[in-house]
């Protein structure tokens, strides 16, 4: 297996200094993330969940910011369709959530804004997903993170039929 840029990126982060939703430091996040990337069954995906660590329901923890960057990097990598869907779901949780009350008290009241900034690093990956992959999910993500509204509206006008066609499928 070739080296994964997302895991190389993970090595750059001081995970032990970051707060995690499970109550520990984020030191275990790279292991969970690497297991998610190679998960081959629904059970393996469930066992490598980021929920409860990066976020609980829609409430974010400090580890969400670097995890957002890892997800963006991983979307460029070869992963199964099921893992890609899980990555996009987690990205949605990061950019669409809000800081947990403990994060607000710790001085991080807007973690979702930092996650949105990190997600913009992969803006063209999200447009690629919209054009060829999971159109509905990618469209929702783009609607949150894209700051160039004119560009979003132009692409949306060209691609919205993909979302509508998929919604009509049984």
C-alpha positions as CSV (number, residue, x, y, z in Angstrom):
1,X,0.0,0.0,0.0
2,X,1.3,3.4,-0.8
3,X,1.8,6.1,1.8
4,X,-1.4,8.1,2.6
5,X,-1.0,11.9,2.7
6,X,-3.8,12.1,5.3
7,X,-1.8,9.9,7.7
8,X,1.4,11.8,7.0
9,X,-0.6,15.0,7.8
10,X,-1.8,13.3,11.0
11,X,1.9,12.9,12.1
12,X,2.2,16.7,12.0
13,X,-0.4,17.3,14.7
14,X,0.3,17.3,18.5
15,X,-2.8,15.2,19.2
16,X,-1.9,14.8,22.9
17,X,-2.4,18.5,23.4
18,X,-6.0,18.5,22.0
19,X,-9.3,17.9,23.7
20,X,-11.3,14.9,22.6
21,X,-15.0,14.2,23.1
22,X,-14.3,11.0,24.9
23,X,-12.6,12.9,27.8
24,X,-9.1,11.9,26.9
25,X,-6.6,13.7,24.8
26,X,-6.7,13.3,21.0
27,X,-3.7,11.0,21.0
28,X,-5.8,8.1,19.8
29,X,-7.4,9.9,16.9
30,X,-4.7,9.0,14.3
31,X,-5.2,5.3,15.1
32,X,-9.0,5.5,14.8
33,X,-8.7,7.5,11.5
34,X,-6.2,5.0,10.0
35,X,-8.6,2.1,10.8
36,X,-11.4,4.0,9.2
37,X,-9.5,4.5,6.0
38,X,-9.0,0.7,5.5
39,X,-12.3,-0.4,6.9
40,X,-13.8,-3.1,4.7
41,X,-17.1,-3.9,6.4
42,X,-19.9,-1.9,8.0
43,X,-18.8,-3.3,11.4
44,X,-15.2,-2.1,10.9
45,X,-16.5,1.4,9.9
46,X,-18.7,1.5,13.0
47,X,-15.7,0.4,15.2
48,X,-13.6,3.2,13.7
49,X,-16.2,5.9,14.3
50,X,-15.1,9.4,14.9
51,X,-18.4,10.2,16.7
52,X,-17.9,10.4,20.4
53,X,-14.4,11.8,19.8
54,X,-14.6,14.6,17.2
55,X,-18.2,15.4,18.0
56,X,-21.1,14.2,20.1
57,X,-24.3,14.7,18.2
58,X,-23.6,18.1,16.6
59,X,-21.3,19.4,19.3
60,X,-17.6,19.7,18.4
61,X,-14.4,19.2,20.3
62,X,-11.0,20.7,19.6
63,X,-9.8,17.7,17.6
64,X,-12.4,18.5,15.0
65,X,-10.2,21.1,13.3
66,X,-7.2,18.9,12.4
67,X,-9.6,16.0,11.7
68,X,-11.3,18.2,9.1
69,X,-7.9,18.6,7.4
70,X,-7.3,14.8,7.5
71,X,-10.7,14.1,5.9
72,X,-10.1,16.6,3.1
73,X,-6.7,14.9,2.4
74,X,-8.3,11.4,2.6
75,X,-11.0,12.4,0.0
76,X,-8.1,12.5,-2.5
77,X,-7.0,9.0,-1.6
78,X,-8.3,5.6,-2.7
79,X,-11.0,4.5,-0.2
80,X,-14.0,2.4,-0.5
81,X,-17.4,4.0,-1.4
82,X,-18.6,3.2,2.1
83,X,-15.6,4.9,3.7
84,X,-16.0,7.9,1.4
85,X,-19.6,8.3,2.5
86,X,-18.5,8.0,6.2
87,X,-15.8,10.7,5.6
88,X,-18.3,13.0,4.0
89,X,-20.7,12.5,6.8
90,X,-18.0,13.3,9.3
91,X,-17.0,16.4,7.3
92,X,-20.6,17.5,7.5
93,X,-20.6,17.1,11.3
94,X,-17.4,19.1,11.6
95,X,-18.4,22.0,9.3
96,X,-22.1,22.1,10.4
97,X,-21.7,21.5,14.2
98,X,-21.0,23.9,17.0
99,X,-18.7,24.0,19.9
100,X,-19.5,21.8,22.9
101,X,-20.1,23.9,26.0
102,X,-16.8,22.6,27.4
103,X,-15.0,24.0,24.4
104,X,-16.8,27.3,24.8
105,X,-15.6,27.5,28.4
106,X,-12.1,26.6,27.2
107,X,-12.1,29.6,24.8
108,X,-13.1,27.9,21.6
109,X,-16.6,29.1,20.9
110,X,-16.6,28.7,17.1
111,X,-14.8,25.5,16.2
112,X,-17.1,25.0,13.2
113,X,-15.7,28.2,11.6
114,X,-12.2,26.8,11.9
115,X,-13.5,23.5,10.5
116,X,-15.1,25.3,7.5
117,X,-11.8,27.1,6.8
118,X,-10.0,23.7,6.9
119,X,-12.6,22.2,4.6
120,X,-12.0,24.9,2.0
121,X,-8.6,23.4,1.4
122,X,-10.5,20.7,-0.4
123,X,-13.0,22.9,-2.2
124,X,-12.3,21.3,-5.6
125,X,-12.6,17.8,-4.2
126,X,-16.1,18.8,-3.0
127,X,-16.9,20.1,-6.4
128,X,-15.6,16.9,-7.9
129,X,-17.9,14.9,-5.6
130,X,-20.8,17.1,-6.6
131,X,-20.1,16.5,-10.3
132,X,-19.3,12.7,-10.2
133,X,-20.0,11.2,-6.8
134,X,-22.2,11.9,-3.9
135,X,-23.9,14.9,-5.3
136,X,-26.4,15.6,-2.5
137,X,-23.8,15.3,0.3
138,X,-21.3,17.4,-1.6
139,X,-23.8,20.1,-2.4
140,X,-24.7,20.4,1.3
141,X,-21.1,20.7,2.3
142,X,-20.4,23.2,-0.4
143,X,-23.4,25.3,0.6
144,X,-21.8,25.6,4.1
145,X,-18.1,26.1,3.2
146,X,-18.0,27.9,-0.1
147,X,-17.4,31.6,0.3
148,X,-17.6,32.4,-3.4
149,X,-21.4,32.3,-3.7
150,X,-21.3,33.3,-7.3
151,X,-19.2,30.2,-8.1
152,X,-21.4,28.0,-6.0
153,X,-24.6,29.2,-7.7
154,X,-23.0,28.7,-11.2
155,X,-21.9,25.2,-10.4
156,X,-25.2,24.5,-8.7
157,X,-27.1,25.6,-11.7
158,X,-25.1,23.2,-13.9
159,X,-25.1,20.2,-11.4
160,X,-28.4,20.4,-9.4
161,X,-30.1,17.9,-11.8
162,X,-27.7,15.2,-10.5
163,X,-29.1,15.7,-7.0
164,X,-32.7,15.7,-8.3
165,X,-32.1,12.5,-10.4
166,X,-30.6,10.7,-7.4
167,X,-33.5,11.8,-5.2
168,X,-36.0,10.2,-7.6
169,X,-34.2,6.8,-7.6
170,X,-36.0,4.0,-5.7
